[in-house]
Amino acid sequence: MLIGDVARRSGVSARMLRHYDRLGLVRPTGRSGAGYREYSSQDIRRIFHIESLRSLGLSLRDVGRALDDPGFTPAGLVADLIGQTRERIAAETELLTRLRRIDAAEPTGWEDVLQIVALLQGLGSKSAANRQHAALSSAEEGPVPVEALVEAALNEPDPNVAGALRWALAHSGADGSALLAEGLGSPVAEVRERAVQTIAEMADDQAGALLRDALTHPDVVVRRHAALALGSRGAAEAVPTLVDMVVAGANDVDAADALSTLAARPAAAERIAAMLVERLSEEGAEPPARRRLTQALADIPGPTASRALTELSQDEDRAVALTATYILGLRDAN
């Protein structure tokens, strides 16, 4: 069979067949009377074998070794090909992600594209200082790839960089709530905590809704961050968790401050004071918890708190009694 016929039937171009011939991969077994290459059925079978091996990513050199070296074994080569393919897929996936983020930022010109690429490179830097600079400058440099900022915020181990990323998201005006909600559902505790901390710095209604949902999150750390954020926003739903934090001694000073903020309205103050008193009177309440609860009553106005402090000034726990007496003195002075 002449080279043109082989090319038509095999799908391998005549030019490539000549290249195979020069490399010694497939040499036609015969020549026609006019000197043209003639391929036998065995030659054509070898061509198909070559194309099959090339489809696996083998180089022509490795193809020749596989077909001609009786001692050649595929195990090592296939393992190498698997590794190379994984690396290529990872690189292509990274490129696809970058392109999607650029597209989502809706650039209006190449200057926007270049700024987004620079931001993405900065966020991916091994230097914490470079990542922080990229985060802080993102709000001033045109379209923001919110998905990249959220991913960076959820995975940033450096607290200074993480703070810059939270600030950038809060000031970007972009909606990253859906992505942050996914972060709250992460199996990794650190990611869940970063997600709620990021949401806490966002002032929109969607962030508020996420924080309210987070009050019932199975992760106590998430619940506590949500309660502190909601307390600073005046959300009464946070009160039970804030009281729990005082009892547990978990960010109890911040929790007490949030309770004080929420107690600005008389009705809320009475409710909060009643909850603190109830926890004080629980059987088995530990002395340190009772002292913290007494201290939390200091900034809660109203008669319920005052009555409770008067009773606590006679408490069997001397530390509780002294604390309550001191607080009452301050209240009388004011």
C-alpha atoms as one frame of an Amber mdcrd trajectory, in Angstrom:
protein
   0.000   0.000   0.000   1.440   3.374  -1.014   1.920   6.215   1.446  -1.111
   8.215   0.264  -3.418   5.238   0.756  -1.954   4.582   4.198  -2.444   8.218
   5.159  -6.095   8.150   4.094  -6.862   4.900   5.863  -4.898   5.515   9.080
  -5.596   9.201   9.558  -1.854   9.826   9.939  -0.609  12.444   7.484   1.910
  11.553   4.805   4.244  14.136   6.320   4.099  12.382   9.710   4.614   8.982
   8.071   7.779  10.289   6.439   8.849  11.633   9.850   8.311   8.178  11.363
  10.413   6.737   8.564  13.283   9.175   9.251  13.184   8.306  12.961  13.146
   4.590  12.216   9.788   4.068  13.880   8.059   2.699  10.768  10.100   1.895
   7.742   8.103   0.661   4.747   9.051  -2.914   4.003   9.061  -2.417   0.253
   9.368  -0.087  -2.697   7.317  -0.014  -5.862   8.891  -0.309  -9.274   8.811
   3.477  -9.457  10.586   3.755  -6.074   7.565   4.718  -3.980   7.232   3.513
  -0.371   5.030   0.465   0.030   3.593  -0.423   3.458   2.710  -3.981   4.426
  -0.147  -4.942   6.727   2.462  -5.373   9.484   3.693  -1.826   8.888   0.155
  -0.470   9.142  -0.397  -2.404  12.377   2.744  -0.795  13.788   1.461   2.645
  12.787  -1.700   2.049  14.806   0.399   0.849  17.756   2.445   4.052  17.574
  -0.657   6.226  17.527  -2.159   4.314  20.458   0.926   4.848  22.601   1.152
   8.512  21.592  -2.442   8.959  22.780  -1.206   8.088  26.278   1.253  10.961
  26.191   4.395   8.988  25.336   7.100  10.764  23.400   8.160   9.276  20.068
  11.407   8.202  21.713   9.501   6.283  24.409   7.180   4.837  21.773  10.190
   3.421  19.917  11.580   1.916  23.113   8.228   0.386  24.017   7.888  -1.285
  20.612  11.483  -2.381  20.026  13.076  -3.072  23.415  12.063  -6.542  24.691
  13.186  -5.621  28.199  11.199  -2.405  28.350   8.548  -2.407  31.113   5.663
   0.062  31.216   5.236   0.355  34.997   7.736   3.131  35.670   6.882   5.076
  32.536   3.155   4.910  33.191   3.713   6.104  36.766   5.714   9.055  35.416
   2.972   9.826  32.916   0.380   9.796  35.689   2.441  12.282  37.681   2.999
  14.535  34.677  -0.693  14.410  33.781  -1.717  15.350  37.308   0.663  18.302
  37.260  -0.701  19.399  33.884  -4.304  19.084  35.076  -3.487  21.094  38.211
  -1.865  23.815  36.127  -4.771  23.913  33.681  -7.285  23.932  36.523  -5.471
  26.846  38.128  -5.504  28.698  34.826  -9.222  27.990  34.350  -9.966  29.239
  37.864  -7.995  32.413  37.223  -9.810  33.048  33.940 -13.189  32.495  35.568
 -12.340  34.943  38.322 -11.273  37.536  35.812 -14.509  37.003  33.903 -16.612
  37.240  37.100 -15.003  40.586  37.941 -16.379  41.934  34.631 -13.329  43.916
  33.489 -14.066  46.723  31.070 -10.640  46.803  29.462  -7.201  45.260  29.438
  -6.058  47.600  32.209  -8.668  46.007  34.481  -7.533  42.542  33.436  -3.906
  43.353  34.240  -4.868  44.755  37.651  -6.885  41.636  38.464  -4.010  39.371
  37.407  -1.616  41.382  39.583  -4.023  41.050  42.518  -4.357  37.298  42.044
  -0.592  36.935  41.882  -0.217  39.024  45.031  -2.800  36.951  46.917  -0.955
  33.798  45.891   2.458  35.075  46.988   4.501  33.106  49.523   5.274  36.388
  51.270   2.752  37.416  53.935   3.709  41.063  53.382   2.921  40.775  49.664
  -0.418  39.089  50.371  -1.333  41.801  52.856  -0.385  44.563  50.414  -2.473
  42.912  47.683  -5.479  42.690  50.009  -5.225  46.302  51.173  -4.778  47.659
  47.656  -7.603  45.594  46.149 -10.309  48.095  47.094  -8.576  50.845  45.108
  -7.781  48.992  41.903 -10.963  48.559  39.938 -13.002  45.343  39.661 -12.522
  42.915  42.530 -12.532  39.113  42.031 -14.635  38.444  45.109 -14.259  34.660
  44.856 -10.488  34.993  45.079 -10.725  37.306  48.094 -13.112  34.947  49.896
 -10.929  31.913  49.189  -7.874  33.794  50.404  -9.675  34.943  53.565 -10.854
  31.422  54.374  -7.404  29.894  53.962  -5.077  32.636  55.266  -3.111  31.493
  58.360  -1.402  34.834  59.045  -3.681  36.919  61.342  -2.497  40.260  59.920
  -3.116  39.182  56.337  -6.455  37.637  57.327  -7.508  40.938  58.883  -6.552
  42.807  55.709  -8.554  40.356  53.608 -11.626  40.745  55.821 -11.302  44.512
  55.527 -10.971  44.246  51.747 -14.128  42.150  51.458 -16.072  44.458  53.751
 -15.097  47.475  51.637 -15.340  45.856  48.225 -19.112  46.149  47.978 -19.137
  42.704  46.366 -21.484  39.935  47.471 -19.474  37.058  48.854 -22.174  35.797
  51.218 -22.867  32.543  49.367 -19.176  31.633  49.348 -18.788  32.545  53.005
 -21.842  30.439  53.853 -20.039  27.504  52.255 -17.080  28.322  54.482 -19.306
  28.001  57.554 -20.037  24.444  56.443 -16.395  23.499  55.980 -15.168  20.348
  57.754 -12.094  22.338  58.824 -12.572  24.226  62.108 -10.118  26.990  61.179
 -11.971  27.686  57.930 -15.311  27.888  59.752 -13.865  30.377  62.232 -12.355
  32.530  59.472 -15.680  32.461  57.637 -17.682  33.785  60.601 -15.016  36.377
  61.407 -15.204  37.624  57.821 -19.003  37.747  57.856 -18.876  39.646  61.163
 -17.086  42.547  59.471 -19.662  42.868  56.705 -22.529  45.258  57.391 -25.137
  44.194  54.819 -28.407  42.401  55.517 -27.193  39.110  54.062 -24.300  39.073
  56.507 -26.737  39.720  59.353 -28.877  36.797  58.234 -25.855  34.502  58.088
 -24.829  35.547  61.586 -28.313  34.825  62.937 -28.214  31.378  61.360 -24.750
  30.872  62.863 -26.174  31.238  66.388 -27.404  27.641  66.060 -24.258  26.333
  64.375 -22.914  23.068  65.840 -19.466  24.668  66.218 -19.400  26.616  69.497
 -16.612  28.872  68.214 -18.791  29.926  65.284 -21.732  30.578  67.625 -19.600
  32.776  69.864 -18.188  34.892  67.045 -21.689  35.322  65.639 -23.064  36.368
  69.028 -20.367  38.998  69.545 -20.984  40.450  66.102 -24.748  40.472  66.514
 -24.474  41.926  70.000 -22.550  44.901  68.653 -25.381  45.351  66.126 -28.055
  45.351  68.803 -29.525  41.947  67.938 -31.301  40.545  70.999 -31.062  36.979
  69.641 -27.425  36.972  70.694 -28.142  37.346  74.441 -28.348  33.621  75.418
 -25.050  32.821  73.698 -23.375  35.881  75.207 -24.480  34.822  78.678 -23.152
  31.323  77.998 -19.825  32.898  77.062 -19.666  34.756  80.374 -20.349  31.503
  82.245 -17.758  29.593  80.232 -15.137  32.333  80.462 -14.820  32.405  76.672
 -14.174  36.007  75.572 -16.246  36.854  78.639 -15.107  40.496  78.773 -16.178
  41.053  75.150 -19.417  39.190  75.821 -20.147  41.369  78.864 -19.473  44.493
  76.802 -21.908  43.258  74.148 -24.534  42.585  76.813 -24.018  46.121  78.098
 -24.620  47.484  74.616 -27.789  45.428  74.263 -29.006  46.623  77.672 -29.421
  50.204  76.457 -33.208  49.701  76.354 -34.910  49.195  79.736 -36.860  46.109
  78.644 -33.737  44.483  77.255 -31.781  45.378  80.392 -34.348  43.631  82.614
 -34.293  40.533  80.420 -30.511  40.355  80.401 -30.264  40.928  84.152 -32.833
  38.156  84.746 -30.812  35.718  82.654 -27.591  36.579  84.489 -29.313  36.165
  87.863 -30.794  32.835  86.792 -27.353  31.515  85.892 -25.958  32.805  89.206
 -28.551  30.824  91.136 -28.059  27.557  89.261 -27.099  24.673  91.460 -23.519
  23.647  90.871 -22.437  26.963  89.366 -18.659  27.187  89.705 -17.217  30.076
  91.771 -15.249  31.573  88.842 -18.420  31.578  86.714 -20.405  33.282  89.512
 -17.739  35.976  89.777 -17.839  36.616  86.044 -21.636  36.809  86.102 -21.468
  39.288  88.963 -19.011  41.422  87.014 -21.287  41.270  83.969 -24.112  42.799
  86.037 -21.989  45.913  86.559 -23.035  47.593  83.307 -26.618  46.352  83.232
 -28.952  49.146  84.388 -32.324  48.696  86.078 -33.848  47.399  89.292 -33.302
  43.678  88.640 -29.545  44.103  88.377 -29.463  46.392  91.415 -31.443  43.958
  93.568 -29.245  41.087  92.488 -26.068  43.015  93.316 -27.442  43.943  96.746
 -28.077  40.271  97.504 -24.689  39.265  96.111 -22.944  41.759  98.394 -23.823
  39.291 101.182 -22.776  36.206  99.215 -20.896  33.385 100.907 -18.196  33.661
  98.234 -16.097  36.549  99.525 -14.831  37.435  96.027 -18.409  37.650  94.742
 -19.486  39.731  97.741 -16.612  42.180  97.381 -17.200  42.524  93.652 -20.901
  43.204  94.148 -20.198  45.733  96.927 -17.699  47.565  94.739 -20.145  47.701
  91.832 -22.933  48.996  94.065 -20.612  51.763  95.280 -19.968  52.825  91.712
 -23.676  52.769  90.884 -24.512  54.871  93.934 -21.798  57.342  93.008 -23.348
  57.786  89.579
